[in-house]
Amino acid sequence: MTRTYVRDFHGDDLDQIVRLWGQVTSGSEWPIYSLAEVIASCQQDHAVVAVQGDVLVGAAVGRAAHAQGWIVFFGIAGDDVDAEVSASLLHSLERRMAPLGLAKLSVLIPETKGLEAFAENGFEVHDSVRYLERALPIQRRELESLKALGGRILPPHLWDRVAGMTHEKTLLEERLVTPLARPELAERFGVVPPRAVMLFGPPGTGKTTFARAVASRLDWPFVELFPSRLADGGTGLAGGLRASFERIDELEHAVVFIDEVEEIASRRGGTPPSPTQGVTNELLKLVADFRDREGRILICATNFIRALDAAFLRHGRFDYVIPIGLPDADARRAIWARYIPAESAGGVDLDRLVVASDGLTPADIEYAARRASQEALAGALRDGAYDATLHTDDYARALDSTRATVSAEEIAEFRDDIDTIARL
């Protein structure tokens, strides 16, 4: 199957845009915007297209007036283009129009047209007029600060892509997402929305993925601070940390993520004092100040929870200390399915691979899957068998050559940490 990808509109696409417009507006669906308006916006405003080979299979076209953005055309050819392409088209158009400083992105559609693609991308439905709008997660006045921080707006469907890991997702949904997204409901039950959360677990278990998924679920800007880069501004590590948090304070909403936080929050003490002691002191102060502001959450992650300073994990600084372990069977199945080509899926025993990959991280499974694919491609080039497919044994051989990231000793330590350190 030819890969579908999304790109900017080119002038050569115009004939296929006309064809797609005719397909989408045929039958009972009357066009909200005329073909002439759609063509004009393709040429003068903003348009992205989805392409399979040389064939245009989808398009999203927008225009802006002051702080209001409008989608003047959105169409997908046929029923064989998956929902992810629809989501990618809408997200790409939104990113292309974001520098205009829009407050809302809206769309009017015929009553006979489905709403799924828009609803999944965060648009709200106004039933009385079939009017949909989306409050954009970042405002114009915040763009400069977000850019300076290296932050970004993530696609709104990342949460659904975290397959399996039901226990972890339920914890994060109940403890983080719902109180922050629905503060009125949290207040009704006396729940205080969290301000800071620690994720811990062995390396490669998906802590960053979960942090990104939370930002996507909340539809808040995602800002990742890298300890190794904080000193680049010439003010030292503590100064760089302080400057970053001052810039974050300019954002109305934000999910702030610090991975490998043990680099700047290690145990203090000793003679002479640790070189990072001043940085740890600064971070403790910043976390306390951060907690005073609504509309943001700090998510820290560490592979070495025991290396953190004791004061860092006390009540009042981090609301929850949540373990993220190795993927369960459902998660492993979903990871394998993501990397096995559609042409080979029928010849692969997923149950066997799920069992064989127990104890591996998502990154380990991805490595094994990609290694099997690379070996199969190399074999096809040698033999000229370009129509060959992969089989279970191909993946089994790749698994045999894959070294587990997490040792049995690390798993045992992780389980001990759950009993002694986790706070749910």
NURO-325332 format. One line per field, with one value per residue (C-alpha): residue in one letter; x, z, y. Coordinates in Angstrom, 2 decimals, always signed. Each point is the difference from the previous one (the first is absolute). Layout:
// NURO-325332
residu	a,...;
X	X,...;
Z	Z,...;
Y	Y,...;
//
This chain:
// NURO-325332
residu	m,t,r,t,y,v,r,d,f,h,g,d,d,l,d,q,i,v,r,l,w,g,q,v,t,s,g,s,e,w,p,i,y,s,l,a,e,v,i,a,s,c,q,q,d,h,a,v,v,a,v,q,g,d,v,l,v,g,a,a,v,g,r,a,a,h,a,q,g,w,i,v,f,f,g,i,a,g,d,d,v,d,a,e,v,s,a,s,l,l,h,s,l,e,r,r,m,a,p,l,g,l,a,k,l,s,v,l,i,p,e,t,k,g,l,e,a,f,a,e,n,g,f,e,v,h,d,s,v,r,y,l,e,r,a,l,p,i,q,r,r,e,l,e,s,l,k,a,l,g,g,r,i,l,p,p,h,l,w,d,r,v,a,g,m,t,h,e,k,t,l,l,e,e,r,l,v,t,p,l,a,r,p,e,l,a,e,r,f,g,v,v,p,p,r,a,v,m,l,f,g,p,p,g,t,g,k,t,t,f,a,r,a,v,a,s,r,l,d,w,p,f,v,e,l,f,p,s,r,l,a,d,g,g,t,g,l,a,g,g,l,r,a,s,f,e,r,i,d,e,l,e,h,a,v,v,f,i,d,e,v,e,e,i,a,s,r,r,g,g,t,p,p,s,p,t,q,g,v,t,n,e,l,l,k,l,v,a,d,f,r,d,r,e,g,r,i,l,i,c,a,t,n,f,i,r,a,l,d,a,a,f,l,r,h,g,r,f,d,y,v,i,p,i,g,l,p,d,a,d,a,r,r,a,i,w,a,r,y,i,p,a,e,s,a,g,g,v,d,l,d,r,l,v,v,a,s,d,g,l,t,p,a,d,i,e,y,a,a,r,r,a,s,q,e,a,l,a,g,a,l,r,d,g,a,y,d,a,t,l,h,t,d,d,y,a,r,a,l,d,s,t,r,a,t,v,s,a,e,e,i,a,e,f,r,d,d,i,d,t,i,a,r,l;
X	+0.00,+1.35,+0.79,-2.23,+1.71,-1.08,+1.74,-0.64,-2.15,+1.85,-1.33,+0.07,-2.58,-2.78,-1.58,-0.19,-1.43,-2.80,-0.61,-0.04,-2.36,-2.39,+0.10,-0.55,-2.84,-1.87,-3.45,-1.90,+2.93,-0.11,+3.30,+0.38,+2.67,-0.04,+2.70,+1.26,+0.44,+1.82,+2.35,+0.69,+0.86,+2.27,+1.94,-0.05,-0.60,+0.89,-0.40,+1.42,-0.62,+0.25,+1.66,+0.31,+2.67,-1.07,-3.65,-1.45,-2.37,-0.77,+0.24,-0.55,-0.22,-0.23,-0.13,+0.26,-1.73,+1.45,+0.16,-2.52,+1.04,-2.38,+0.33,-1.53,+0.47,+0.77,-0.34,+1.12,-0.27,-1.90,-0.27,+3.42,+1.93,+0.41,-0.95,+3.65,+0.33,-3.02,+1.55,+3.37,-1.60,-1.83,+3.03,+2.30,-2.39,-0.23,+3.81,+0.29,-2.48,+1.28,+2.49,-2.96,-0.93,-3.46,-2.20,-2.40,-0.14,-3.55,-1.81,-3.53,-1.08,-3.21,-2.21,+0.55,+3.76,+1.61,+1.56,+2.45,+3.21,-0.67,-1.20,+3.09,+2.18,-1.57,-2.69,-3.22,-3.40,-2.67,-3.13,-2.29,+1.97,+2.31,+2.85,+3.29,+2.85,+3.24,+1.67,+3.63,+2.31,+2.42,-0.75,+2.02,+1.47,+1.38,+1.60,+3.33,+0.37,-0.97,+2.48,+2.79,-0.65,+0.00,-3.59,-2.64,-3.62,-0.40,-2.64,-3.19,-0.20,+3.24,-1.85,-1.93,+3.22,+1.31,-1.43,-0.04,+1.49,-3.59,+0.97,+2.41,-2.42,-2.82,+2.21,+1.04,-3.56,-1.42,+2.84,+1.21,-2.15,-3.52,+0.74,+1.90,-2.40,-3.18,+0.81,-3.69,-0.46,+3.17,-1.26,-3.31,+1.81,+2.56,+2.88,+2.83,+1.44,+3.61,+2.87,+2.99,+0.35,+2.98,+0.14,+2.59,+0.98,+2.63,+1.40,-1.99,-3.37,-1.81,+0.13,+0.56,-2.82,-2.38,+1.01,-0.61,-3.31,-1.16,+0.82,-1.88,-2.98,-0.17,+0.71,+2.63,+3.40,+2.76,+3.30,+2.91,+2.97,+3.27,+2.37,+2.99,-0.97,-1.08,+3.48,+0.37,-1.02,+3.15,-1.84,+0.86,-2.32,-1.97,-0.35,-1.14,-2.58,-1.31,-0.19,-1.94,-2.59,-0.38,-0.76,-2.44,-1.83,-0.99,-2.08,-3.63,+0.17,+2.92,+1.12,+3.65,+2.07,+3.47,+1.46,+2.98,-0.76,+2.55,+2.64,-1.24,-1.67,+2.57,+0.58,+1.63,+2.66,+3.47,+3.39,+0.58,-3.62,-1.27,+0.65,-3.75,-1.09,-0.74,-2.04,-2.02,-0.68,-1.13,-2.30,-1.63,-0.81,-1.30,-2.30,-1.47,-0.66,-1.31,-2.65,-1.57,-1.16,-3.01,-0.20,+3.32,+1.57,+3.61,+0.75,+3.44,+1.36,+2.91,+1.51,+1.70,-2.57,+2.38,+2.51,-2.38,+0.38,-2.43,-1.46,-0.93,-2.56,-1.61,-3.72,-0.76,+2.44,-1.16,-3.64,+0.60,+2.99,-1.18,+1.82,+0.17,+1.04,+0.59,-2.81,-2.70,-1.21,-2.55,+2.60,+2.54,-2.62,-0.76,+3.70,+0.61,-3.08,+1.33,+3.23,-1.12,-0.80,-3.62,+1.11,+1.64,-2.54,-1.89,+3.13,+1.14,-1.02,-0.44,-0.74,+3.40,+1.78,-1.88,+1.15,+3.56,+0.38,-1.07,+2.53,+0.93,-0.57,-1.90,+3.35,+1.30,-3.03,+0.30,+3.67,-0.84,-2.80,+2.16,+2.89,-2.27,-1.24,+3.52,+1.19,-3.01,+0.71,+3.66,-1.08,-2.44,+2.74,+2.36,-2.59,-2.03,-3.13,-1.61,-3.47,+1.18,-1.64,+1.19,-0.93,+0.00,+3.43,+1.51,-1.10,+0.99,+3.57,+0.11,-1.18,+2.80,+2.47,-1.66,+1.54,-2.53,+0.52,-1.27,+1.67,-1.70,+1.78,-1.38,-3.50,+0.32,+1.22,-2.88,-2.51,+1.61,-0.20,-3.72,-0.49,+2.19,-0.10,-3.06,-2.79,-3.24;
Z	+0.00,-1.00,+3.01,+0.55,+1.05,+0.62,-1.60,-0.99,-3.05,-3.31,-3.05,-1.93,+2.42,-1.21,-2.47,+2.66,+2.52,-2.49,-0.40,+3.78,+0.54,-2.53,+1.80,+3.45,-0.97,-2.29,+0.82,+2.87,+1.51,-1.10,+0.14,+2.76,-2.05,-3.79,-2.12,-0.96,+3.69,+0.71,-2.97,+1.07,+3.54,-1.32,-1.97,+2.40,+3.52,+1.58,-1.26,+0.73,-1.88,+0.63,-2.81,-0.86,-2.66,-2.62,+1.04,+2.25,+2.47,+2.44,+0.53,+2.67,-0.99,+2.35,+0.08,+2.80,+0.87,+2.97,+2.87,-1.59,-2.22,-2.28,-1.72,-3.43,-1.29,+1.54,-2.03,-0.09,-3.09,+0.62,+3.13,-0.17,+1.40,+3.74,+2.80,+0.75,-3.39,+0.82,+3.36,-1.61,-2.61,+2.63,+2.28,-2.87,-1.08,+3.59,+0.30,-3.31,+1.18,+3.60,-0.69,-1.01,+3.67,-0.32,+3.06,-1.61,-2.97,-1.19,-2.69,-1.41,-1.49,-1.49,+2.35,-2.06,+0.53,+2.82,+2.94,+1.17,-1.45,+1.48,+3.38,+0.37,-0.62,+2.80,-1.84,+1.97,-1.65,+0.19,-0.88,-0.73,-3.06,-0.57,+0.85,+1.23,+1.55,+1.72,+2.55,-1.03,+2.82,-0.45,-0.48,-2.06,+3.02,+1.20,-3.26,+0.60,+3.47,-1.20,-2.87,+2.31,+2.27,-2.91,+0.87,-2.40,-0.42,-0.31,-2.12,+2.04,-0.48,+1.64,+3.09,-2.06,-1.57,+3.39,-0.32,+2.92,+3.27,+1.27,+3.66,-0.65,-2.35,+2.53,+2.72,-2.16,-1.22,+3.53,+1.80,-2.63,-3.07,+1.44,+2.89,-2.38,-2.95,+2.13,+3.05,+0.82,+0.36,+2.10,+2.28,+0.46,+1.47,+1.89,-2.25,-0.35,-3.56,+0.07,-0.66,-0.15,-0.65,-0.03,-2.38,+0.75,-1.42,-2.01,-3.13,-3.20,+1.61,-1.54,+2.64,-2.67,-2.08,+2.93,+0.68,-3.65,+0.06,+3.04,-1.81,-3.06,+2.10,+1.73,-3.27,+1.77,-1.35,+0.76,+1.24,+0.58,+1.97,-0.58,+2.98,-2.33,-1.87,+2.85,+0.43,-3.68,+0.61,+2.00,+3.30,+1.43,+0.59,+2.83,-1.94,-3.12,+2.01,+1.59,-3.34,-1.56,+2.77,-0.29,-3.70,+0.75,+2.32,-3.10,-1.33,+0.99,-0.07,-0.24,+0.66,+1.03,-0.27,+1.42,-0.86,+1.86,+2.78,+2.25,-1.85,+1.72,+3.12,+1.40,+3.69,+1.77,+2.67,+0.26,+0.40,-2.22,-1.00,-3.27,-3.02,-0.73,+3.53,-0.96,-2.99,+2.22,+2.42,-2.87,-1.42,+3.39,+0.18,-3.57,+0.59,+3.04,-2.05,-2.95,+2.21,+0.67,-3.61,-1.58,-3.54,-0.12,+1.24,+0.47,-0.92,+0.93,-0.95,+1.28,-0.48,+3.39,+2.58,+2.83,-1.19,+0.60,+3.01,+2.75,+0.21,-3.65,+0.58,+3.16,+0.18,-1.15,-2.90,-2.11,+0.23,-1.38,-0.54,-2.68,-1.16,-3.75,-0.57,-2.92,-2.56,+0.77,-2.52,-1.60,-0.38,-1.51,-2.48,-1.02,-0.40,-2.21,-2.11,-0.55,-1.60,-1.93,-3.63,-1.06,-2.78,+2.57,+2.83,-1.11,+0.22,+3.46,+3.26,+2.26,+3.04,-0.32,-0.29,+2.98,+2.19,-1.37,+0.66,+3.66,+1.99,-2.89,-0.13,-2.85,-1.39,+0.08,-1.93,-2.54,-0.51,-0.57,-2.44,-1.98,-0.05,-1.40,-2.69,-0.93,-0.25,-2.16,-2.33,-0.29,-0.85,-2.64,-1.62,-0.10,-1.37,-2.13,+1.86,+0.32,+0.70,+3.04,+3.39,+3.58,+2.20,+3.70,-0.19,-1.42,+3.09,+2.30,-1.38,+0.53,+3.59,+0.59,-0.93,+2.17,+3.38,+2.66,+1.26,+3.47,+2.02,+2.51,+2.81,-1.23,-0.18,+3.58,+1.15,-1.83,+1.82,+3.32,-0.90,-0.71,+3.54,+1.72,-2.13,-2.28,+1.01,-1.88;
Y	+0.00,+3.44,+2.19,+3.02,+3.22,+3.58,+2.99,+3.61,+0.73,+0.47,+1.79,-3.28,-1.43,+2.29,-2.44,-2.70,+2.50,+0.70,-3.74,-0.54,+2.96,-1.55,-3.36,+1.46,+2.36,-2.41,-1.37,+1.52,+1.90,+3.63,+1.91,+2.58,+1.75,+0.09,-1.59,+3.47,+0.90,-3.25,+0.51,+3.59,-1.10,-2.78,+2.59,+2.93,-1.33,-3.34,-3.57,-3.44,-3.24,-3.74,-1.95,-3.70,-0.30,+2.54,+0.00,+2.69,-1.72,+2.81,+3.73,+2.64,+3.67,+2.98,+3.77,+2.55,+3.25,+1.86,-2.53,-2.38,-2.89,-1.88,-3.36,+0.63,-3.54,-3.38,-3.16,-3.63,-2.21,-3.23,-2.15,-1.67,+2.99,-0.55,+2.38,+0.77,+1.73,+2.20,+0.90,+0.74,+2.29,+2.04,+0.18,+1.05,+2.75,+1.25,+0.10,+1.85,+2.67,+0.27,+2.86,+2.20,+0.35,-1.57,-0.36,-2.49,-2.32,-0.70,-1.97,-0.07,-3.32,-1.46,-1.98,-3.14,+0.09,-1.98,+1.79,-2.68,+1.44,+3.43,-1.26,-2.20,+3.06,+2.02,+1.97,+0.65,-0.39,+2.72,-1.97,+2.92,+1.10,-2.96,+2.33,-1.40,+1.90,-0.82,+2.27,-0.12,-1.06,+2.88,+3.69,+2.47,+1.76,-3.34,-1.16,+1.72,-1.50,-3.47,+0.23,+1.17,-2.99,-2.45,-0.92,-1.22,-0.97,-3.77,-1.77,-0.55,-3.78,-1.21,-1.26,-2.54,-1.28,-1.18,-3.50,-2.42,+1.28,+0.24,+0.37,+2.87,+1.78,-0.28,+1.47,+2.93,+0.58,+0.05,+1.78,+2.48,+0.46,+0.17,+2.44,+2.31,-0.24,+0.14,+2.12,+0.51,-3.76,-0.26,+2.78,-1.77,-3.00,+2.05,-1.02,+2.51,-0.08,-1.20,+2.40,-2.37,-3.73,-2.35,-2.97,-2.66,-3.34,-1.87,+1.67,-0.29,-0.73,+2.97,+2.74,+2.67,-1.51,+0.29,+3.62,+0.90,-1.87,+2.00,+3.26,-1.24,-1.08,+3.40,+1.86,+2.11,+1.08,-2.49,+1.43,-2.39,+1.30,-1.82,+0.12,-0.33,+3.21,+2.25,+1.49,+0.94,+3.62,+0.77,+0.52,-3.41,-2.92,+1.60,+3.26,-1.81,-1.92,+3.19,+1.82,-2.88,-0.01,+3.78,-0.43,-2.84,+2.41,+1.99,-2.93,-0.32,-3.81,-2.41,-3.53,+0.37,-3.16,-0.67,-3.38,-1.47,+2.45,-1.73,+2.04,+3.17,-1.43,-2.42,-0.57,+2.95,-0.19,-1.46,+1.61,+1.83,+0.66,-1.44,+2.30,-0.05,+0.91,+3.61,-1.17,-2.34,+2.85,+2.21,-2.67,-0.56,+3.73,+0.06,-2.97,+1.76,+3.16,-2.02,-1.58,+3.42,+0.39,-1.69,-1.30,-1.82,-3.21,-1.09,-3.61,-1.32,-3.40,-2.05,-3.42,+0.27,+1.01,-0.93,+2.61,+2.92,+2.27,-0.99,+3.52,-0.20,-2.77,+1.29,+0.70,+3.53,-0.03,-2.93,-1.02,-3.47,-2.28,-2.42,-3.15,-0.71,-3.59,-2.33,-0.34,-2.55,-2.58,+2.34,+2.72,-2.41,-1.19,+3.57,+0.82,-3.03,+0.81,+3.52,-1.21,-3.09,+0.98,-0.50,-2.37,-2.30,+0.19,-3.13,-2.17,+1.09,-1.69,+3.01,-2.16,-1.66,+3.35,+1.44,-2.89,+0.05,+3.74,-0.11,+2.03,+2.28,+3.76,+1.68,+1.13,-3.59,-1.26,+2.81,-0.90,-3.68,+0.84,+2.41,-2.46,-2.72,+2.38,+1.07,-3.59,-0.89,+2.93,-1.00,-3.56,+1.23,+2.12,-2.97,-2.46,+2.38,-1.16,+3.43,-1.40,-1.99,+0.55,-0.38,-2.94,-0.78,-1.65,+3.21,+1.89,-2.86,+0.09,+3.75,-0.49,-2.51,+2.75,+2.66,+0.71,+0.97,+3.55,-0.83,-2.75,-2.28,+1.86,+3.35,-1.44,-1.23,+3.44,+1.65,-2.18,+0.88,+3.69,-0.36,-1.30,+2.58,+3.19,+0.04,+2.37,-0.49;
//
